[in-house]
Amino acid sequence: MSIKLRLSIMMFLQYAIWGSWYVTVGNYMSAIGMSSTIHWAYTVSPIAAIISPFFLGMVADRFFATEKVLGVLHLIGGVSILFAPFVAEGSFASPTFFIFLLLIHMLSYMPTVGLTNSLAFSHLDYQEKDFPMIRVFGTIGWIVAGIFVSKILGADETSLPLKVAGIASIIMGIFSLTLPHTPPPAKEKKPSFREIIGIDAIKKLSNRPFIVFMVSSFLISIPLAVYYAYAPVFVNSSGIENPAFVMSFGQMSEVLFILIMPLLFPILGVKKMLLTGMGAWALRYLLFAAGAEDAVVWMILSGVILHGICYDFFFVAGFIYVDKTASVEIRGQAQGFIILATYGFGMLIGSQIAGLLFNNIITGSSLLEWQNFWIIPAVFAIAVMLFFGFMFNEPKNSKVNSN
């Protein structure tokens, strides 16, 4: 089996694990009487995103071969999520223990996102050309997982997706041990706390445009968390069948828009690309709000499909902006800081705010409640977009053309 094929399978399994349960868990928790704690299931991911850089920098990158760390972490994560349903239902049901097992799973899983990327880069000769073609299999894995658990199994409100994720994680753990040997990349290097969280990088990039970009990225991640946690619940409440399958339309559009981004970047420039992404966030929530009361299917589906523009035009474009702005020696730190600020602290705060909104607005008595729910992140996204539009002004001689 060729290295590229093995890396493609690795990416497919990596994201099929996440895609198996992440979209369905809210509807499952609603079905078993845990709706008030849904936001905690979506808080464990940002907690893990905050902790994982320290694990990667202090342990994984220095002492152990990457493929072995991948194997062990996926086995631990697989066992924990496989047992999660057993403490969610029955006479011994415990929401706290259920969330705890999800936390163990994500603490094991989140470091593997960076590890799979670094392992792939280590074995590709033409990284800029080959890596996107390898990474797209991760998105395909997420899509296939959503189709399998929702459209084929019809298991959106059951524990089956968690069990599928557990089995897939164990398979990935075993498969990881067959991947090419990849020695620890920083075996002779002693990393510092400042380096891991990106303080040195931020000091070197402390100009107004970058600070505005960082603040905007952090803020826009707050309504992002609302979407991840409650859009599947909203789709299900609207009477649309197979909600996880429907949510996979967002990943399908993500694949499409990431392919056309290279064509649009020279035309729009970074500022207009980022503004388009933020505008798509606001439009998505407005469509959800407008379609909520009468369950207007085309509006709800349009909001889901906008995920491709929301994610690619802001986050992917943002990663490119950081890569072009930062010097070679601090690019890794700068990218790590962006992830820490967005998927870590931004989504951590967003998940808690989302839970507060849901538990105070949604009683289940009327779809009109969802209209009131979605208006709030829509207004927030519009405010962030206006802030970025007025405050971000990239110099004309920058490496990244802001047009």
CORLINPE-V699925 format. One record per pair of residues at least 24 apart in sequence whose C-alpha atoms are under 7 Angstrom apart, sorted by the first residue. I is the first residue (numbers start at 0). J is the second residue. D is the distance in whole Angstrom. If there is no record, write none. Layout:
BEGIN
i->I j->J d->D
i->I j->J d->D
END
This chain:
BEGIN
i->5 j->178 d->7
i->6 j->119 d->6
i->6 j->133 d->7
i->7 j->133 d->5
i->7 j->136 d->6
i->10 j->134 d->6
i->10 j->136 d->6
i->10 j->137 d->5
i->11 j->136 d->5
i->11 j->137 d->4
i->11 j->139 d->7
i->11 j->140 d->4
i->12 j->140 d->6
i->12 j->167 d->7
i->12 j->171 d->6
i->13 j->137 d->7
i->14 j->137 d->5
i->14 j->138 d->7
i->14 j->140 d->6
i->14 j->141 d->5
i->15 j->140 d->4
i->15 j->141 d->5
i->15 j->144 d->5
i->16 j->164 d->5
i->16 j->167 d->6
i->16 j->168 d->6
i->17 j->141 d->7
i->17 j->164 d->7
i->18 j->141 d->4
i->18 j->144 d->6
i->18 j->145 d->6
i->19 j->144 d->5
i->19 j->145 d->6
i->19 j->148 d->7
i->19 j->160 d->5
i->19 j->161 d->7
i->19 j->163 d->7
i->19 j->164 d->5
i->20 j->160 d->5
i->20 j->161 d->5
i->20 j->164 d->6
i->22 j->231 d->6
i->22 j->243 d->6
i->23 j->155 d->5
i->23 j->156 d->7
i->23 j->231 d->7
i->23 j->243 d->6
i->25 j->228 d->7
i->25 j->232 d->6
i->26 j->155 d->6
i->26 j->156 d->5
i->26 j->232 d->6
i->27 j->155 d->6
i->27 j->156 d->4
i->27 j->157 d->5
i->27 j->158 d->7
i->30 j->156 d->6
i->35 j->358 d->6
i->38 j->228 d->6
i->38 j->350 d->6
i->38 j->351 d->6
i->38 j->353 d->7
i->38 j->354 d->5
i->39 j->98 d->7
i->40 j->98 d->6
i->40 j->101 d->7
i->41 j->228 d->6
i->41 j->350 d->6
i->42 j->347 d->6
i->42 j->350 d->6
i->43 j->101 d->7
i->43 j->102 d->5
i->43 j->105 d->7
i->44 j->105 d->6
i->45 j->342 d->6
i->45 j->343 d->4
i->45 j->344 d->7
i->45 j->346 d->6
i->45 j->347 d->5
i->46 j->343 d->6
i->46 j->347 d->7
i->47 j->105 d->6
i->47 j->106 d->5
i->47 j->109 d->6
i->48 j->109 d->6
i->48 j->339 d->7
i->48 j->342 d->6
i->48 j->343 d->5
i->49 j->339 d->6
i->49 j->343 d->5
i->51 j->109 d->6
i->51 j->110 d->5
i->52 j->195 d->6
i->53 j->195 d->7
i->55 j->110 d->7
i->56 j->190 d->6
i->56 j->195 d->6
i->57 j->190 d->7
i->59 j->183 d->7
i->60 j->183 d->5
i->60 j->184 d->5
i->60 j->185 d->5
i->60 j->186 d->7
i->61 j->183 d->5
i->61 j->184 d->7
i->61 j->185 d->5
i->61 j->186 d->4
i->62 j->183 d->6
i->62 j->186 d->6
i->63 j->182 d->7
i->63 j->183 d->6
i->64 j->180 d->7
i->64 j->181 d->5
i->64 j->182 d->4
i->64 j->183 d->5
i->65 j->114 d->7
i->65 j->118 d->7
i->65 j->181 d->5
i->65 j->182 d->6
i->65 j->183 d->6
i->66 j->175 d->6
i->66 j->176 d->6
i->66 j->178 d->6
i->66 j->180 d->7
i->66 j->181 d->6
i->67 j->176 d->6
i->69 j->111 d->6
i->69 j->172 d->7
i->69 j->175 d->6
i->70 j->172 d->4
i->70 j->173 d->6
i->70 j->175 d->5
i->70 j->176 d->6
i->71 j->172 d->6
i->72 j->107 d->5
i->72 j->108 d->7
i->73 j->107 d->7
i->73 j->108 d->7
i->73 j->168 d->5
i->73 j->169 d->6
i->73 j->171 d->6
i->73 j->172 d->5
i->74 j->168 d->6
i->74 j->169 d->5
i->74 j->172 d->5
i->75 j->107 d->7
i->76 j->103 d->7
i->76 j->104 d->4
i->76 j->107 d->5
i->76 j->108 d->6
i->76 j->168 d->7
i->77 j->104 d->7
i->77 j->165 d->4
i->77 j->166 d->6
i->77 j->168 d->5
i->77 j->169 d->5
i->78 j->165 d->6
i->79 j->103 d->6
i->79 j->104 d->6
i->80 j->104 d->6
i->80 j->161 d->6
i->80 j->165 d->5
i->81 j->161 d->6
i->81 j->162 d->5
i->81 j->165 d->5
i->84 j->158 d->6
i->118 j->181 d->7
i->138 j->250 d->7
i->142 j->247 d->5
i->142 j->250 d->6
i->145 j->243 d->6
i->145 j->244 d->5
i->145 j->247 d->6
i->146 j->244 d->5
i->149 j->241 d->5
i->149 j->242 d->7
i->149 j->243 d->5
i->149 j->244 d->5
i->150 j->241 d->6
i->150 j->244 d->6
i->153 j->241 d->6
i->155 j->241 d->7
i->155 j->242 d->7
i->155 j->243 d->7
i->194 j->332 d->7
i->195 j->332 d->7
i->196 j->335 d->7
i->196 j->336 d->6
i->197 j->332 d->5
i->197 j->333 d->6
i->197 j->335 d->7
i->197 j->336 d->5
i->200 j->329 d->5
i->200 j->332 d->6
i->200 j->333 d->6
i->201 j->333 d->7
i->208 j->391 d->5
i->208 j->392 d->6
i->208 j->393 d->6
i->211 j->387 d->7
i->211 j->390 d->7
i->211 j->391 d->6
i->215 j->383 d->6
i->215 j->387 d->6
i->216 j->341 d->6
i->217 j->340 d->6
i->217 j->341 d->5
i->217 j->345 d->5
i->218 j->345 d->6
i->218 j->383 d->7
i->219 j->380 d->6
i->219 j->383 d->7
i->220 j->341 d->5
i->220 j->345 d->5
i->220 j->346 d->6
i->220 j->349 d->7
i->221 j->345 d->5
i->221 j->346 d->5
i->221 j->348 d->6
i->221 j->349 d->4
i->222 j->349 d->6
i->222 j->376 d->5
i->222 j->380 d->7
i->224 j->346 d->5
i->224 j->349 d->5
i->224 j->350 d->5
i->225 j->349 d->6
i->225 j->350 d->6
i->225 j->353 d->5
i->237 j->294 d->5
i->246 j->303 d->6
i->248 j->303 d->7
i->248 j->304 d->6
i->249 j->303 d->5
i->249 j->304 d->5
i->249 j->305 d->7
i->249 j->306 d->5
i->249 j->307 d->6
i->250 j->307 d->7
i->252 j->304 d->6
i->252 j->306 d->7
i->252 j->307 d->5
i->253 j->306 d->7
i->253 j->307 d->4
i->253 j->308 d->7
i->253 j->311 d->7
i->256 j->307 d->6
i->256 j->308 d->7
i->256 j->311 d->7
i->257 j->311 d->6
i->267 j->402 d->6
i->268 j->400 d->5
i->268 j->401 d->5
i->268 j->402 d->5
i->269 j->316 d->7
i->269 j->320 d->7
i->269 j->399 d->7
i->269 j->400 d->6
i->269 j->401 d->5
i->270 j->401 d->5
i->270 j->402 d->7
i->272 j->312 d->5
i->272 j->313 d->7
i->272 j->316 d->7
i->273 j->312 d->6
i->273 j->313 d->5
i->273 j->316 d->7
i->274 j->384 d->6
i->274 j->388 d->7
i->275 j->312 d->7
i->276 j->308 d->6
i->276 j->309 d->5
i->276 j->310 d->7
i->276 j->312 d->5
i->276 j->313 d->5
i->277 j->309 d->7
i->277 j->313 d->7
i->277 j->380 d->7
i->277 j->384 d->6
i->278 j->384 d->7
i->279 j->305 d->7
i->279 j->308 d->6
i->279 j->309 d->5
i->280 j->309 d->6
i->280 j->380 d->6
i->281 j->377 d->5
i->281 j->380 d->5
i->281 j->381 d->6
i->284 j->373 d->6
i->284 j->374 d->7
i->284 j->376 d->7
i->284 j->377 d->5
i->285 j->373 d->7
i->285 j->374 d->6
i->285 j->377 d->6
i->287 j->373 d->6
i->288 j->369 d->7
i->288 j->370 d->4
i->288 j->373 d->5
i->288 j->374 d->6
i->289 j->370 d->7
i->291 j->366 d->6
i->291 j->367 d->6
i->291 j->369 d->6
i->291 j->370 d->5
i->292 j->366 d->5
i->292 j->367 d->5
i->292 j->370 d->7
i->320 j->399 d->7
i->323 j->398 d->6
i->323 j->399 d->6
i->324 j->398 d->7
END
